[in-house]
Amino acid sequence: MNDTTQSQKLSVVERRANLSYAEFERAYLYANKPVVITDALRDWKAISRWSPEFFKTEFGSMKFSIEEKKTNYPANGQTAATEYTMAGFIDRVVSSTDDDPAPYFRNQIFYERFPSLNADIEPLPSYFLPNWLPESFLVPRVQSVFNRGSQIEIYIGGKGGTFPVLHYDGLASHAFLMQIYGRKEFILYSPDQEQYLYPSPERENLSLVNSVENPDLVKYPRFAKAVATKFVLEPGELLFIPSHWWHTTKMLTACISVSVNTVNESNWPAVIGFLSMRRRNAVVSMATRAYLAGAGSWRSRRDRRLSAARRA
């Protein structure tokens, strides 16, 4: 785990406006502390343009499948794919309720699904930089995983819908969540709460706890001690979720969001730990650590030189 992930039982996530990059870097990025930035998206056309009706009108014939958990299955996590058109899906979204939530169109690569909307989310906030995920790496597998992780993703869902699992983002990356339409509740747990969250033995960044709202405390008794921070992200707001912060969401209305993941010097030790712990062979794990340490070292020096040049 990153050395910066000290005990942080937050009662509230700060909301900031006019936040300079230097202050973001000092107070949140390197401190590994969440923050909501209320005015980061003020120039995005998406804020005034996107709505469920917009996607139904502009992309109604688009076809896609969504993995949905079937209620007639035993409680073993099995899912089945359901095919939708965007028009039919949006009808489900606008009629979604807490008792009968719409499925969640999530983690879709934005530039592949909606290339005509690229200009709607520009300019990208400077808080995303530097980001090493889209860069070239000597090890092809590392580059493939990192490059996929760099993709901007889009999410569309209805009232009562939830993200299916409590988790922290893969690669121990930082996450930026941008709320375009609707209101979404976030539930966060700081890294020091992990002892209560039952990480999966197979996928260490996913919790086995079945529900943060109605947990099975007979099966997961330690979860009763977990301290959550809850808040609502409003349209036009950006949320920074730092490396190794566990989180999940619930939609209070129909919602449209986009996300970006980043990796840089601030969370590189956590990235090395995440990737090396997945190498069951000790020699491979050591080699992974050595390669990533070197790859991060020269990038850190490069970024510091560039930062100094900009200030000069």
Sequence and secondary structure as in RCSB ss.txt:
>XXXX:A:sequence
MNDTTQSQKLSVVERRANLSYAEFERAYLYANKPVVITDALRDWKAISRWSPEFFKTEFGSMKFSIEEKKTNYPA
NGQTAATEYTMAGFIDRVVSSTDDDPAPYFRNQIFYERFPSLNADIEPLPSYFLPNWLPESFLVPRVQSVFNRGS
QIEIYIGGKGGTFPVLHYDGLASHAFLMQIYGRKEFILYSPDQEQYLYPSPERENLSLVNSVENPDLVKYPRFAK
AVATKFVLEPGELLFIPSHWWHTTKMLTACISVSVNTVNESNWPAVIGFLSMRRRNAVVSMATRAYLAGAGSWRS
RRDRRLSAARRA
>XXXX:A:secstr
  TT      SS  EESS  HHHHIIIIITTT  EEETTTTTT THHHH  HHHHHHHHTT EEEEEEE TTS S
S  EEEEEEEHHHHHHHHHT  SSS    EEEEEHHHH GGGGGGG S  GGG S  TTS  SSHHHHHHHHHHT
S EEEEE TT B SS B  GGG EEEEEEEES EEEEEE GGGGGGS B SSSTTBB  S SSS  TTT GGGGG
   EEEEE TT EEEE TT EEEEEESSSEEEEEEEE STTTHHHHHHHHHHT  SHHHHHHHHHHHHHHHHHHH
HHHHHHHHHHH 
